Amino acid sequence: MTGRPDRTLPARLRALYGDPFALAYLGACAALTAWALAASAGHNEDASLAGVIPVLATAPVSVIALALPGGAPSFVLAVASGALVNGAVVGWCGRRLRGRTGR
């Protein structure tokens, strides 16, 4: 027994992503992904590389996840997984820099 009670899912999510910097990062990633999908939906030649920006913003996990086959669903999955991993790291760094360990 670790002496620490099991936390519920909302409490764990709040601990991972409750930091303002993590929330800002996740919001920016969501906005970039929505913009990239909207820009590429019009089949505009200028938007042919719009999907690169969200992938770079959520690298390195999104680059690894892009190896999955498929079109838009695999792109969204790659960017979402990269954003969640990086958001947890950003939140952890924000808490550590402010001196809060989250325990």
Secondary structure, DSSP 8 states (H G I E B T S, - for coil): --S-----HHHHHHHHH-SHHHHHHHHHHHHHHHHHHHHHHTT-GGGTTTTHHHHHHTTTHHHHHTTSS-SHHHHHHHHHHHHHHHHHHHHHHHHHHHT----
